Amino acid sequence: MSLPEYCPWETMRDLYVIDGTVGVECEDYTGHRLSQEFIKQLPEGAGGSVKHELTYRENLAEVVRVLEQMMGRKQLKVHHILPHFKSTDIEIHVDQTNQAVTMTGSVSSPPGKNKQANIRLDDNLIDVLTGTKSESSLEEEEEVEPENQDTENITRLAVQVTSMKHHLYNSHSLLGVHQMKRRQLRKLGYQVVEIPYYEWLELPRHPNNERKEYLRKKIFGHNK
């Protein structure tokens, strides 16, 4: 099945979201699904772009930067947990002692998840975004199992950094598509951690002690 030239972008996106949603939420469904050939014809960016979001969503980039200062780069992964949603996730794994654990390479994928590039907000990425280094210097990490981890006792956190566009107009309520994403993350075993833009913007930037304390309570207070 090929995409007709006149097929609107919005229709392509909706088909991709519906197909991914069926894969997560309708376990007993055995009917028609989008073929891999069909999905490959989708325009670049149909599943979202981590680099684009880190460039244009200042609050997301700030949260990633502060978390890396707090925890180190190997304790978080910035990617799309669910490839049919465009918004970027920050994934963190926490052990039984409520400590973040190192994720070697990419973490194990939930059922139905496609491989995604693991792009971290480091000096290399900043050079790429500012045009001082070629994009080819971004390396994709191979998908491997986490090393030396008792995966049964690991809590997987999906940190959601919202923007104003994720919410209803003049409201703190999330749009339906973002509520659906959170439902699917929970169905796959993730605990969702919310970082709403309106809370983040109220915190002073300099010094960032208040931001660190805010994130510490959000991340490590999830099971209290």
N, C-alpha and C positions, 0 to 999 in steps of 0.2 A: 504494500500500500504506500503510495507516494503522496506528498503534500501538494495540492494544487497551488499554482502560483498566486492565486487570488486569496488564499486562506489567510485571514487576518491574524496578526501576532497574538491578539488576545485569545483567539480560539485555540491556537496552538498551546498557549500557556495553560488554558483551562483543561484541555485534554490531558496534558502532562500531569497536572495536579490531581485530576480525577483518577487517572490510572494509578498514580502513586498512592493515593488515598485508598483505593480498592485493595492494593497489595498489603497495606498495613491493617486496615479496619475490617476487611471482608475476607476472613481466612477461609471460609467455606465456598467462596465464589469460584466457579470453574468455567465461567463464560469467556467471552472475548476480552483480550487485553491489547494494549499497544505493542506492536512488535519492536524489536531492537532496531530494525531497519527504519521504522517510522521515527523512533526517538532520535536516531542519528541524524535525521534530516532537520531536526529542530535547530533554529538559529543559535549561534553562540550566545551564551548568557541566559538561555531558557531556564536553567537551573540555578541562576544567581552567580555572582562573582564576589569572592572574598576580597580580592584586590580592590574592586570598585567600591565595596562598602567601607573598607578601611580608609579609602581615599575621601569619600564624600559623607560618611557618617562619623563626625568628630567624636561624639560620645562613645561609640563603639571602639574607636582607636584608643581613646583615653582609658577605657576600662581594661582593654587588653594590655596596654602599657603599664598601668598600675598593678595589675595582677602579676605580670612578669617581674616587676620589682619586688613584689611580696613573696612570690612562690618560686620563681625561676621559670625558664622557658619550657623545660621538659615536663612541667606539671600541668600544662594546658595545651589544648589543640583548638585552633580556630579553623572551622570548616563548616560544611553543611551536613548535619547528621541525616536529615531527610532531603535528598537531592531534588525533590519536586517542589520544595519551598525555597524562595529566593533569599530570605533573611538568614544571615550568618549566625552560627552558634559558637559558643565557647564551651568546650567539653572539658570537664575536670573529674577525676576519679579520686574518691576518698575512701580510706580503709576504716577498719573497725575502731581505730583510735582517733578517728576524725582528723587524719592527716592526709594531705594530698600526696598521691603516689606518682612516681615517674611513669610516663607512657613512652615506651620505646617504639619509635616508628609510629604508624597509624594504629589506632585501637581497633579491636575486633568489630566488624560491622554487624549491625542488627540485620535481621532477615530482610532481603529485598533491597538493601542499600548498595548503591553503586560506588565505585572507588572515586575519591575526590582528592585533589591536591591539598596537601597540608601546608598552608602558608602562614608563617609566623611574622609577627610585627617586630622584626629586628632591624639592625642597621642595614642589612642587605636589602630588605624589602623597602625600607625608607629610601634608599638610593634608587631603587627601581621606580618608585612612585614619583620621585623628584626628577627623574630623567637622567641621572648621573651614572646609571648602570643598566645594561641590557636586560630585558625581561627573561632571556634565556638562562640567567644566573639563578633563577628560582628553581629549586630541585624538588621533584616529587618524591615523597618518601614511600617506600614499599609498605604494603599492608601486611603486618606481622602481628603475632600474638604478643601481648604485654609480657615482659620477662619477670620471673620471680614474683608473681602476684597470685594471690588466692582469689581468683575472679569471683567465686561464689560470695565472698565477703566484701566485695567492692561496691560502693554506691556510685553510680554514674550520674553526674550532674550535667544538666543542659542549661547553661546560663543564657538568658534571653535579654539582650540589651535593646530596649524599644526606642523608637523615634516617634515624633508627633504623628507621622503618617501611619503608624501601626494602630492608632486609636481613632475612635469616632470623633467627629468634629466637636470641639469644645467639651470633651469628655475624657475621663480616664479609662473608659471601657474599651477593651480591645476589639478590633474588627473581627468579623467571623472567621476569616482565613487564618488569622493568628491564634484565635481560640482553638480552631481545628488542629493547627500544628501542635499546640501544647497537648491536646488530647492524644494525638498520635505518639508524641514523645513519651508520655506516661504509659501508653499501651506497650511500648517497646522496653519499658523498664527504667526509664530515666526519671529522676527527680528534677522538676523545673524550678530554676532560680530566676526570679524576676528582678531586673534592674531597670525600672521605668525612667524614661528621660526626665520627667518632672522632678523626681527625687535626686537624680544625679546632678542636674543643673543647679540645685540649691546648695550643693557642697562647694566650699571654696577650693580653688585650684592650687593656690600656693599659700602655705605649704600643703602637701596632699595627705597629711596625717588623717584628716577626717574622712577622706575618700578611702584610704586604706582600712580604717576602722569600719566604715560602712560595708565594704566588700567582705571584710573578715566575718562580720556578723551574718551577712547574706550567705556566704559560701559555707562557713563552718558552723553556722547556727541552724542549718537546714533540718537537722534531726532533733532539735530541742523543742 
